[in-house]
């Protein structure tokens, strides 16, 4: 099958470049927006159960973010490798890599299900949650953890879809599942027609149902319409070099994401020890702050796709150019959101809770967050571009340094050592966000783009050099 690449089309005009980025970014923003807004609405729905319910959901969300990070390397690796294969027109390689990723996900899923059935209570206790929160949250967390068994596969399917430039299908699936999630959360939490519902656990069951639907729809698309377009039903012999590459890249990207998520886990654990009001305000602020991730993640996804496809097409300078355009466009969105946060922080916080103490504390945290949006957006989008290149080693190393050497020690010291409390935790968090944006920008601008090639091209060159070196000398 022949695929149109950037090399075949030639360089794009600035207008065409902007249109290409918008075409990829807007559906991705829509996908992340639907997920984030659904999270906000479900938190608002559950929030009527009280501050304890908000705290349980907040702690669980951080834990599930850690779960996503633990397995994120697989889908992030598929995203950038398949985007490069698409640019090269080598979808057989991309499908082989996807096949390996799905089999790897099956193995990881089995281990995760065992952990989900046995560890929820212990996890909450390890985090320092009060006895009341442990009692209220154990069953909720267990169901949420089991739900991720579905999410793991959906994430991999979505990564493949985006890699081939199809950002609309994940959007459509997300809209369907998230609308259903809002309805089910209200019904299963509070009941209907005289039935009183399941309370907090009902909200967890609603996620189980909708995530199951999401993976079903994603599987249908991959083995249905995609089978005609990309021959996704064909079984490929798995070469050891491809398995090793996928595992190596997945481990690096997972460690990168885990470093970030463990840092946030330490952050949450420190705040958890400050009491239920602090935990509830912190969750509201982070939930609102996650709105800023919508344009950032959308443009970050576009950066990975565009940079990966252009690099695969043999146009590294075009890849650099499209990445810079993507950053600029994304920062415009982030600037607008920063202004919105500053002006309407009080009104937004009051949507979540009627508790005056929780609302007042949340407003102060939201104002702090409004100042770091540009750094946050730049860091996320530039990381997307670096993933498109395959510069995963840099991202891996910087995640280790910034989180383990700076963020976590600084959080512990400012929150517990200096008795600054929640303000100290957020000072450390803002420091991390600024440093990520600066270091990713420095790497992107200082990289020698002219000599960059795709992972497949590097593997082919390495294999050719090995074969040449193994040939007997003549004479």
C-alpha positions in Angstrom: 0.0 0.0 0.0 1.3 3.5 -0.9 1.1 6.3 1.6 1.4 10.0 0.9 4.3 11.5 2.9 5.6 15.0 3.5 8.5 14.1 1.2 6.1 13.3 -1.6 4.1 16.6 -1.1 7.0 18.9 -0.6 7.4 21.7 2.0 4.1 23.2 3.2 3.4 26.9 3.1 2.9 28.6 6.5 -0.9 28.7 5.9 -1.0 25.0 5.0 1.2 24.2 8.0 -1.1 26.0 10.4 -4.1 24.1 8.8 -2.3 20.8 9.2 -1.6 21.5 12.9 -5.1 22.6 13.6 -6.6 19.6 11.8 -4.6 17.3 14.1 -4.7 19.4 17.3 -8.3 20.4 17.5 -9.8 16.9 17.6 -7.1 15.9 20.2 -8.0 19.0 22.3 -11.6 17.9 22.0 -10.7 14.4 23.2 -8.8 15.7 26.2 -11.4 18.3 26.8 -14.2 15.8 26.9 -12.2 13.6 29.3 -11.3 16.6 31.5 -14.7 18.2 31.5 -16.3 14.9 32.3 -13.9 14.5 35.2 -14.9 17.9 36.4 -18.6 17.2 36.1 -18.4 13.8 37.7 -16.4 15.4 40.6 -19.1 18.1 40.9 -21.8 15.3 41.0 -19.9 13.3 43.6 -19.0 16.4 45.5 -22.5 16.7 46.7 -21.7 13.7 48.9 -19.4 16.0 50.9 -15.7 16.9 51.4 -14.9 13.3 52.3 -16.1 12.0 48.9 -14.1 14.8 47.1 -11.0 13.8 49.1 -11.4 10.1 48.2 -11.9 10.9 44.5 -8.8 13.2 44.6 -6.5 10.6 46.1 -7.8 8.0 43.7 -7.3 10.3 40.7 -3.6 10.8 41.7 -3.2 7.0 42.1 -4.8 6.4 38.8 -2.5 9.0 37.2 0.4 6.9 38.6 -1.2 3.9 37.1 -1.4 5.6 33.7 2.2 6.6 34.0 3.3 3.1 34.8 2.0 1.8 31.5 2.1 5.0 29.5 5.4 4.1 27.9 3.7 1.5 25.7 1.2 3.8 24.1 3.6 6.7 23.8 6.2 4.5 22.1 3.6 3.3 19.6 2.5 6.8 19.0 5.9 8.1 17.9 7.2 4.9 16.2 4.0 4.4 14.1 3.9 8.1 13.2 7.5 7.7 11.8 6.5 4.5 10.0 3.5 6.3 8.5 5.8 9.1 7.2 8.1 6.4 5.7 5.2 4.5 4.2 6.2 1.4 6.1 3.0 0.4 7.9 4.0 -3.2 8.0 6.7 -2.2 10.6 4.1 -0.1 12.4 1.6 -2.9 12.6 4.3 -5.3 13.8 5.1 -2.8 16.6 1.4 -2.4 17.4 1.0 -6.2 17.6 3.9 -6.4 20.1 2.4 -3.6 22.1 -1.0 -5.3 22.4 0.6 -8.6 23.5 2.7 -6.7 26.0 -0.4 -5.0 27.3 -2.1 -8.4 27.9 0.8 -9.5 30.1 0.8 -6.2 32.1 -3.0 -6.4 32.4 -2.9 -9.7 34.2 -0.4 -8.3 36.8 -2.5 -5.2 37.2 -5.8 -7.1 37.9 -4.1 -9.1 40.7 -2.9 -5.8 42.2 -6.3 -4.3 41.9 -8.0 -7.1 43.8 -5.5 -7.1 46.7 -3.9 -3.7 47.3 -6.4 -0.8 47.5 -6.7 -0.7 51.3 -3.0 -0.9 51.8 -2.4 1.8 49.2 -4.6 4.3 51.0 -3.0 3.5 54.3 0.5 3.9 52.8 -0.6 7.4 51.6 -1.4 8.4 55.1 -5.2 8.7 54.6 -7.3 8.8 57.7 -9.2 5.8 58.9 -12.4 7.4 57.7 -11.0 8.0 54.2 -9.7 4.4 54.1 -13.1 3.0 55.0 -14.9 5.2 52.5 -12.5 4.8 49.7 -11.3 1.2 49.5 -14.0 -0.2 47.4 -14.2 2.9 45.2 -10.4 2.6 44.5 -10.6 -1.1 43.9 -13.2 -0.6 41.1 -11.3 2.3 39.7 -8.2 0.2 39.5 -9.9 -2.7 37.8 -11.4 -0.2 35.3 -7.8 0.6 34.1 -7.6 -2.9 32.7 -9.8 -1.6 29.9 -8.1 1.8 29.7 -4.7 0.3 29.0 -5.9 -1.1 25.7 -7.9 1.9 24.8 -4.8 4.1 25.2 -2.8 1.9 22.9 -5.5 1.9 20.2 -5.8 5.7 20.5 -2.0 6.1 20.1 -2.1 4.1 16.9 -5.0 6.2 15.5 -3.3 9.5 16.2 0.0 8.2 14.7 -1.7 7.7 11.3 -3.2 11.2 11.6 -6.7 10.1 12.7 -7.4 12.2 15.7 -11.2 12.3 15.0 -12.0 8.7 15.9 -10.6 9.0 19.5 -12.7 12.2 19.8 -15.9 10.5 18.7 -15.3 7.5 21.0 -14.5 9.8 23.9 -17.7 11.9 23.4 -19.9 8.8 23.4 -18.3 7.2 26.5 -18.1 10.5 28.4 -21.7 11.6 27.9 -22.7 8.1 29.0 -20.4 8.4 32.0 -22.0 11.6 33.2 -25.5 10.0 33.0 -24.4 6.8 34.7 -22.6 8.7 37.5 -25.7 10.6 38.4 -27.9 7.5 38.3 -25.7 5.0 40.0 -24.5 7.4 42.7 -27.9 8.9 43.7 -30.4 6.6 42.1 -33.6 7.2 40.1 -37.3 6.7 40.5 -37.1 6.1 44.2 -34.0 3.9 44.1 -31.3 5.4 46.3 -28.2 4.3 44.2 -24.9 3.0 45.3 -23.3 6.2 46.6 -19.6 6.7 46.0 -19.1 3.2 44.6 -21.8 3.9 42.0 -19.6 6.6 40.5 -16.8 4.0 40.2 -19.1 1.4 38.5 -20.1 4.0 36.0 -16.5 4.4 34.9 -16.2 0.6 34.6 -19.1 0.5 32.3 -18.0 3.3 30.0 -14.4 2.2 29.8 -15.5 -1.2 28.8 -17.5 0.4 26.0 -14.5 2.5 25.0 -12.2 -0.5 24.5 -15.0 -2.3 22.6 -15.4 0.6 20.1 -11.6 1.0 19.7 -11.1 -2.7 19.0 -13.9 -2.6 16.4 -12.3 0.4 14.6 -8.8 -1.1 14.6 -9.8 -4.6 13.3 -12.7 -3.2 11.2 -12.3 -0.1 9.1 -8.5 0.0 9.8 -8.1 -3.5 8.4 -9.0 -2.3 4.9 -6.8 0.8 5.2 -3.7 -0.5 7.0 -4.1 -4.3 6.9 -4.3 -4.5 10.7 -5.6 -8.1 10.8 -2.5 -9.5 9.2 -0.3 -11.4 11.7 3.4 -10.4 11.5 6.3 -12.4 12.6 7.8 -10.6 15.6 11.5 -9.8 15.2 13.6 -9.7 18.4 15.0 -6.3 17.4 11.5 -4.8 17.3 10.5 -6.4 20.6 13.7 -5.1 22.2 13.2 -1.6 20.7 9.6 -1.4 21.9 10.4 -2.6 25.4 13.4 -0.3 25.7 11.5 2.8 24.6 8.5 1.9 26.7 10.6 1.5 29.8 12.3 4.9 29.3 9.0 6.7 28.7 7.3 4.9 31.5 10.1 5.8 33.9 9.8 9.4 32.7 6.1 9.4 33.4 6.5 7.5 36.6 9.0 10.0 37.9 6.5 12.8 37.2 3.6 10.8 38.8 5.6 9.7 41.9 6.6 13.4 42.4 2.8 14.2 42.3 2.2 11.3 44.7 4.7 12.8 47.2 3.0 16.1 46.6 -0.4 14.6 47.4 0.9 12.7 50.4 2.2 15.9 51.9 -1.0 17.7 51.3 -3.1 14.7 52.6 -1.4 15.1 56.0 -2.7 18.7 56.2 -6.4 17.5 56.6 -9.5 17.0 54.6 -10.0 20.7 53.8 -6.6 20.9 52.3 -7.0 17.7 50.3 -10.4 18.8 48.9 -9.1 22.3 47.9 -6.0 20.8 46.4 -8.1 18.4 44.3 -10.4 21.2 43.1 -7.4 23.3 42.1 -5.7 20.5 40.3 -8.9 19.5 38.5 -9.3 23.1 37.3 -5.7 23.3 36.4 -6.1 20.2 34.3 -8.3 22.3 32.0 -5.0 23.9 30.9 -3.7 20.5 29.8 -6.4 20.3 27.1 -4.8 22.7 24.6 -1.3 21.7 25.8 -1.9 18.0 25.3 -3.8 18.5 22.1 -0.9 20.5 20.6 1.6 18.1 22.2 -0.1 15.2 20.4 0.0 17.2 17.1 3.7 17.9 17.7 4.5 14.2 18.1 2.4 13.2 15.0 3.8 16.0 12.7 7.4 15.8 13.8 7.4 11.9 13.7 5.7 11.9 10.2 8.1 14.5 8.8 11.1 12.8 10.2 10.0 9.5 8.8 9.5 11.2 5.4 13.2 12.2 5.5 12.6 15.9 6.2 14.1 16.7 9.6 14.2 20.5 9.1 10.5 20.4 8.2 10.0 18.4 11.4 11.7 21.1 13.4 9.7 23.9 11.7 6.3 22.2 12.4 7.3 21.7 16.0 8.0 25.4 16.5 4.7 26.4 14.8 2.9 24.0 17.1 4.5 25.5 20.2 3.6 29.0 19.2 0.0 28.1 18.5 -0.4 26.2 21.7 1.0 29.0 23.8 -1.7 31.4 22.4 -4.4 29.0 23.8 -2.5 28.8 27.2 -2.3 32.5 27.6 -6.0 32.9 27.1 -6.7 30.2 29.7 -4.3 31.9 32.2 -6.3 35.1 31.9 -9.5 33.1 32.4 -8.2 31.4 35.6 -7.2 34.7 37.2 -10.4 36.5 36.5 -12.9 33.7 37.3 -11.1 31.6 39.9 -13.7 32.3 42.7 -16.7 31.6 40.5 -15.2 28.3 39.2 -14.2 27.1 42.7 -17.8 27.7 44.0 -19.1 25.4 41.4 -17.4 22.5 43.1 -18.3 23.1 46.7 -20.4 25.3 49.0 -17.8 24.8 51.8 -16.4 28.3 52.4 -13.1 27.2 53.7 -12.5 24.7 50.9 -13.5 27.3 48.3 -11.3 30.1 49.7 -8.2 27.9 49.8 -8.9 26.6 46.3 -9.1 30.1 44.9 -5.6 31.0 46.2 -4.2 27.8 44.6 -5.9 28.6 41.3 -4.4 32.0 41.2 -0.9 30.5 41.7 -1.6 28.0 38.9 -2.6 30.8 36.5 1.0 32.1 36.5 2.6 28.8 35.3 0.3 28.0 32.5 2.7 29.2 29.7 5.6 27.2 31.1 3.4 24.2 31.6 2.1 24.3 28.0 5.5 24.9 26.5 6.9 21.9 28.4 4.2 19.6 27.3 4.2 20.6 23.6 8.0 20.5 23.4 8.0 17.1 25.0 5.6 16.0 22.3 8.0 17.2 19.7 11.0 15.5 21.3 9.0 12.2 21.4 8.3 12.6 17.7 12.0 12.7 17.1 12.5 9.7 19.4 14.7 11.7 21.8 13.4 9.6 24.7 16.7 9.3 26.5 16.8 13.1 27.2 13.2 13.1 28.4 14.0 10.1 30.6 17.1 11.7 32.2 15.6 15.1 32.8 12.5 13.5 34.4 14.8 11.7 36.9 16.8 14.8 37.7 14.0 17.3 38.0 11.7 15.0 40.0 14.0 13.0 42.2 16.7 15.6 42.8 14.6 18.8 42.9 10.8 18.4 43.1 10.4 15.7 45.7 13.0 16.9 48.2 11.8 20.5 47.7 8.2 19.5 48.3 9.1 17.6 51.5 11.3 20.4 52.8 8.9 23.3 52.1 5.7 21.5 53.2 6.9 19.6 56.2 10.4 20.9 57.1 9.7 24.7 56.9 6.0 24.4 58.0 4.8 26.3 55.0 2.1 23.7 54.5 0.2 23.8 51.2 1.9 27.0 50.0 5.2 25.2 50.2 3.9 22.3 48.2 2.7 24.6 45.4 5.9 26.6 45.4 7.8 23.3 44.7 5.2 22.3 42.1 5.6 25.7 40.2 9.4 25.3 40.3 9.1 21.9 38.6 6.8 23.2 35.9 9.1 26.1 35.0 12.2 23.9 34.9 10.5 21.4 32.6 9.5 24.1 30.1 13.0 25.7 30.1 14.9 22.4 29.7 12.7 21.0 27.0 12.9 24.3 25.1 16.7 24.3 25.4 17.0 20.8 24.1 14.6 21.3 21.2 16.5 24.5 20.0 20.0 23.1 20.5 19.4 19.7 18.8 21.3 19.0 15.5 18.2 18.4 13.3 20.0 17.9 10.0 21.4 14.5 11.0 18.2 13.1 12.5 16.6 10.0 11.0 13.7 7.7 12.0 14.1 4.7 14.4 13.5 2.3 11.5 16.3 4.0 9.4 18.7 3.8 12.4 17.9 0.1 12.8 18.5 -0.5 9.2 21.8 1.4 9.2 22.9 -0.5 12.3 22.0 -3.8 10.7 23.8 -2.9 7.5 26.9 -1.9 9.5 26.8 -5.2 11.4 26.5 -7.2 8.2 29.3 -5.4 6.6 31.5 -5.9 9.6 30.7 -9.7 9.7 31.7 -10.3 6.0 35.0 -12.0 5.5 37.8 -9.8 4.1 38.7 -10.3 0.5 42.2 -11.4 -0.5 
